[in-house]
Amino acid sequence: MTDVCDLTGSELAEKLHAGELSAAELTESALRRAEAVDGDVKAILTPTPEVARERAQAVDDHATTGATQSPVAGIPIALKDVLATNGIRTTCGSKILENYIPPYDCTAWTRLSGAGAVLVGKTNCDEFAMGSSNENSAFGPVHNPWNLETVPGGSSGGSAAAVAAGEAVWALGTDTGGSVRQPASLCGVVGLKPTYGLISRYGLIAFASSLDTVGTCTRSVRDAAVLLGTLAGKDQRDATSLDAEVPDYLRALEDGVGGLRIGVIEGTFGEGVQPGVQDAVRTSIDRLATLGAHVDDVSLPTADHTLSAYYLIAPSEASSNLARYDGVRYGFRAEGPHSDSIAMMSATRGQGFGPEVKRRIMLGTYALSAGYYDAYYGQAQKVRTLIIRDYERAFADFDVLVSPTSPTTAFRIGERADDPLAMYLSDVFTIPANLAGVPAISVPCGLDSGGLPVGLQFTAPALGEPVLFRAARALERDLGLELRPPLLAGV
């Protein structure tokens, strides 16, 4: 049965504004849904029902004054558990931060909170956002609402699954190499990675600082545009925050793709792309051409090297960022006695970090070590520059580029657990945009033969979110998909 928590945020904002629905009623709908399904999905690590009810009541009280409400006011939202929340546990999906309670809020939540958004919980994720399946969490895997035996994608799997299952209307995730877009694709929701620096990283617990991007999971492109309008903007507390004007992302949203130049990235239908993904993506590209877009192939010559470059740059930055977890200042400390501080730190990190985090720390430490820095990390940064130039050349001829978001639909839990390379290949289409810092969005474009969602990825130039939303919305409107996971059939 469809409940109000299944509507888009934009639809709900209209109902709230018209007085047809209260924030308290909407919040209770989402909380009931979470109670009904999260025992199976396991998307939410830390529920915040009392915080949600208090905030919803505040929104309703404010509405009685007749004051103008923000379009995010009263909308239930969940935050990936790598985003710091004052007084609310923030674990990063790791034992080493299992009981960490931040004394401050991340800027993303500060802005949403100030606009009246309602926090319903912190979502499960791969440990320190390192993973493509959400199986690396110290607190167990998230299950995809479309098939509970499959992964939701990662690392923001909890956020994508929560939105797909109606436990939250919107959710924030983080995208370092595809960690919002890939789970959005696998869970049948819209996943946005904006231009690097457009949303402040302050209060985002770092994985790879030059790649980490706060992103959104929503049920529509319009919702993604609304959320970005609230989140974007310069933040003096983040040195990488862009000092750029925030446009009205809704202004050209319904303008269609007539006259737009759309480039289909070479390799889109290559080896490793499942037939069901190919079929849905081909159909979507044909629809874009029918709608008036000029569609042609485009080459990103360095694309074959992006995976290698990413898995040197990201682990190197992780090695540096995660050095702070030493058992001294905060977080988990291994029980003693220890012979000295080195032994204590070694035991703490050995017990506190999971296998994937340890793997990436070791990769990064090796790449940064004396004698190997130039051969590995230095070379990877040169490849990154070539990728940026590839995109610059491509965007001289095209307004947006398209590809599958993920080469496959959701795979079974445990299927790739012992094959890191197969897992890393899940992000082959998403990683280039992170290395170049450009925006990209995943939009549901169909189901495969097994009934699992497929996502199409649009990529635009830096600060090209308006044209990105325009193209994505045109496809979304034309396809008219109404995706509802089978899990919800009896709810």
N, C-alpha and C positions, 0 to 999 in steps of 0.2 A: 504494500500500500504506500503510495506517495504521501509524504508528509512535508510540512513547510521547510524542513531542513534539507530537502532534496532540490529546492529551487535554486536558481542562480542568485548571487549576491545582489545583482542589479534589480532583479525582480523583487527581491525581499526589501530592498531599499525603497522601492516605490510603495510597497504595501505599508511599510513603517511610516513613510512620509504622509500617506493618505489616512493613517489611523486605522487601517484594516487589520493590523497586527501589532502587537507590542513586542519590544525587545525581550521581555521576560518570557512571553509565550514561545518566541523563536528559540531562545536559549534552552528552555525546557525540552523542546523538540529535539535539539541536537544532543542534549544530555541523555534523553531517553534512548536515542539511537545508539549512542556510545555504549550505554549499559546493555543494550540488546545484542550488539554485534562485536564489541571489542574483545570479548573473551575468545572469539575465533580469529579476529584480524590482528589483534595485539599491536595496534598502531600507536596507542598513547601510553607513554611511560609514566607520566605524572599528570593525572587528571586534576583540574582546578575548578570543580563545580561551584564552590562557595565564592571564589573570585568572580566566576562568570555571572552568578546570580546577582552579586553586589553591583557589578559593572552594568548589567542589563537594567537593573532598577534605576541606576543613576541616569542612564540614557532615557528611560521612560519619564523620569522626573523632569529632565531637561526639556523633553518634548512638550510637556504641559505648559511651559513658559512661552511657547510659540516661536522660540528662537530657531534659526536655520540649523539643520543637522548636516553633518558630513555624510557623504554617500557610504562611508564605512561604519557609521554609527549603528550599534546594535547587532552587527553581523558577527556570528560566532567564528572564531579563527583559532587555529592551532599553530604553534611555533616549533620548528625543529629543535631538538634538544642540544644544539650547539650555540643557540642564541641566548645570551645572558638575560635573566629575569630577576629583578630585585626581590629577594625573599622567597623565591621559588626554585626548587632544586633544578640544577642544570648539569647533566651527566656526560654529555657527548657520547652517550652509549658505551661508556668505559667504566670499568671497575675503579680506575684510578681517580675518577671524579664522582664516584657513586653517591657521595653525601655532600657534594659541593653546593652551597647556596650563595649565589653572587650577591654582593652588596650594591649592585647597580643594574640598570637596564641597558640593553643594547639600543642604539639609536632607532633601528627599525621598529622596535616595539614602543619606544617612547613616542614616536610619531603616530603610530596606529592607536595607541592608548589615549593620546591626547585628542584624537579624532573620534573616540567613543567605541572602538572595536572591543569585542567581548572575547576574552581569552578562556578557552575551554580545556586547554591542556598542552603539554610538551610532548612532541612526537618522537617515537623510536627512530633510530638511524644507525647506519654502520658506524663503528667506533671511530671517533674523530673524523667522520665523514669520508672514511676510506673504504670504498666498496661499491659494487654495482648490483647488489642483490639484497641488502639489508640483513644478510646472514652473519655479519661480523659484529653485531651488537653484543655486548657482554650480557644483555638481558634477554637474549633470544631473538629469533627472526620475526619479522612482520610477514603476514600472509596476505596474498593478493585477493581482494574481494571477488574478483572474477573467477578465481579457482583457488581455493585455500591450500592446495598442494603446490602452488607455484609462488615464486618470489614476486614482490611488488616492484623490483628494481631498487637501485640505491644511488647515492647513499640516503637520499631524502624519501625513502620508501614509506616511512610512517606518515609523512605529510601527504603524499599522493594517495595512499590507501585511505586515510582519514577523510579526505575530500570525496573520493569515489564512493565510500560507504555512508556518507552523510553524517559522519561524526563531527565534522566541521564544514562550514560552507566554503571557507578559504583556508589556506595554510601557507606559512612561509617555510622555505627550505633554503639550502645553499647549493651552489653549483660551481664545482671546481674543475670538473672535466665532463659534465653531463648529469650531475647528481640531482637536478630538478627535472630536466627534460626527459631523461631516460625512464625514471619511474613514472612520470606523467604519461609517457607513451604506453608503458606496460599496464597502467591502471585506468587508461581511458579518460584522462583529464587534460586540461591545458596547463603546460609548464613553461614559464618564462624565465630566461636568463637575460637580464638587461646588460647594457654596456657596462664594462668594468668601471667602477667608481661612481656610477649613477646613484646607487643606493649605498649609504654609509656602511662600512664594515666595523664600525665601533661596537664593541660588545659581541662580535662574532668570534668565537673561540677558534683560533687560526689552525688551519691545516697547511695550505700553501698560499702565502699572503699575496703573491702577484697574480693568483688565479681565482681565489675565493670570491664568490659573488652571491649576494642575497637574492633569491628568486622567489617566485610565487607559484602555487598550485591552485587552480580555480576550475570552475565548470564552464566558463565561457571566456572568449577573447575580451569581450567588454569588461568583464570582472578583472581580468589581468591589467587592462588599461586603467581602470579606476584605482586599483591598488597601487600601481606604479605612480600614479599622480599624487598619492598621499605619501609614498615612501621616498621618492626621488628628491634630490636637492643637496646642496653643499652642507657639509658638516665639519666644523672647525676641529673636531676631535679625531678626525680621520684624515691623515695627510694625503691619502690617495683619492679622497672624495673630489669629484669634478665640480668646478665652479661654472656650471652651465645652466642656462635658463631652462626651466621645466615647462614644456609646452602643454597645451590641452590635448591629451592623447585621444580624446573622444571626437575631436573636431572633424577628422577625415576618416573616421572608423568605417563608415558605411559607404565610402566612395567607390568601392569595387576595385577590380584589377584591370579594367579596361585601359589599354595603353601601357601598362606596366611591363617592364622587361624582366622576365624570370629566367634565371639560369639553372639548369639541371646539372648538378655536380657529377662529373664523371666518376664511375664506380658505384653509382646509386643502385644499379641492378647487377652488381658484380658477385663474385664468389663469396659465400657466407651469408648472403641475404636470403632469408627464407622466402619460398614462393608466395605464401600468404601476404607477406610484407610487400613483395614486389607488385603483386596484383593491386593491392589497395593504393599504393603510392602511384603506380601508373595511371590508375583510374582518376586519382586526384589531380595529377598533372594534366591529363586530358581535359578535365573539367575546368581547370584554370585557363587553358587555351580557348575553350568554348566560351568562357566568360569574357574574352577579349584581351587576355594577356599575350604578349609576344614571347614564346617559349623557345629556348635553344639550349644546347649543351654548353657547359663551361668547364674549363680545366683548372684545378688547383695543383700545379706540378709537384709541390712539396708534400701533398696530402699523405703520401705513402710513408713519410718519415715522422708524422705528427705523434703517433703512438709512442715511438721510441723517445722522442724529445720530451714528451709529457712525463714519461716514467723515469726520467732523469731529473727534470726540473721540480716536479711536485714532491717526490721523496726527499730531494735535497732541502727544500724549504720546510718540509715536515720534520726532518732531522733537527733543524735549527729551532723550529717553533716548539717542538715537544721536549726539548732539553730542560725546560722549566719544571717538568714534573719529576721531582727528585725526592719526594717524601719529606722535605724539610719545611717548606712554606705553607702548603695547603694540599688537600687531597689525601689519597691513600698512602699509608706507610706500612711496609711489611713488618710483622712482629719480630722482635729481636730475641735474644741479644745479638748484636752485630759487633764484629771486631773493630770496625772503624766506619766513618761516614761513607766511604766508597762501597764497602760491603752492604751497608744499609740502602744506598741508592740503587745498587745493582739488584738487590733482592726486591726492592719496591718496584722498579721498572719491569723486572722479570715477571713478577706476579700481577702487576697492575695493568700491563698492556697485553692485548690479544695478539694472535699470530700474524694477522695482516698488518697491524701497526708496526710490529717488530720487523717484519719483512721490509716495509717501506723505510723505516728508520735506518736499517742496515744498508739498503740500496743507496739512500741519500748520503749517509756518512761516507760510504765508499766513494761515491761520485765527487764529494767535496774534499777528499783527502789529498794530501801532498803527493804530487806525481801523477794524479789522475784527474785533477780539477779541469785542466785545459782539454784533456782528451774526451771527457764525458760532459760535465756540466757546461763548460765553455762552448763545446760544439753544439750542445742542445740549445743554448741561447742563440747561436747563429742560425740554427734551423728555425727557431721561433721568429726571428727577423724575416726569414724567407717566407714563412707562412703569412705574416702580416702583409708583405709585399704581394703575395699571391691574391689575397683578398682585395687589396687596393686596385690591382689590375682588373680583377673580376668585376668590382663595383664601378669601374669606369664604363663598363658595357651593360651592366645589369642593375636593376633596382633591388632585387632580392634574389637569393639562391635557395634551392630546395633540395632535399634529400630525405631518406628515411631518418627518423630519430634514432631508432635502434635497428640493427640488422635482423633481430628476432623478436617474437612476442615473448611473453613471460615463460621462463623455463622452470622446471621443477626444483623445489627446495633440495639442496644437496647435490644437484646435477653437476655443478661446476666447482664445488667446494675444494676439490683436490687438484684443480687445473687453473692456476692463476692466470695463465696466458689467455685461455678461453674466456675467463671472466673479464679480463682487461679489454678484449675485443668487443665487448658489449658497448663500449664508448667510442668506437672508431669514428662514428659520424658526428659526435658531439664535442670531442676534445678540440678540434681546430678552432672553434669559436672562442674557447677559453684562452688558448694561446694567443689569439689575435685581439682579444678583448672586445669583440663585437657582439651585438645582441642576437639572440636566437629564441625561437618559440616552437614548442611542439603542440600540434593540434590533432585530436583524434580524427582519423580518416577512414575507419572501417574496422571490420573484425576479420580474423583469419578463419580457416576452415574449422578450427577448434573452438570458435567463439571468443577468442581473446583479442583485446584491442591492439590496433596498429596506429602509430603516430607519424605524421609528416612534419619535418622540421623546415622552418623558414629562417633564413639568416639575412641580416641587413648590415649596412655600414655602421660604424660607431655613431651613436646618438641617432640612429635611424629607426627608433622605435615607432614613430608615427606610420611609416610605410610598412613596417613589419606587422603592426596591428591591422592595417588596412588589408594587406594580402591574406593574413590568417583569417580575418573575419569574413572575407569574401568566400573562402573555401568552406568555412564553418557554416555560413548561411546557405550556401548552395547544397551542401551535403545533407543538412538538416538532421543530423544524427541525434537520436535520443538514447544515450547509453545508460544502462542501469544494470549493475552487476547482478548475477543470479542469486547471490547471497541475500539480496534485499527482497526477493520474491515473496517471502513469507513474513516480512517484518511490517 
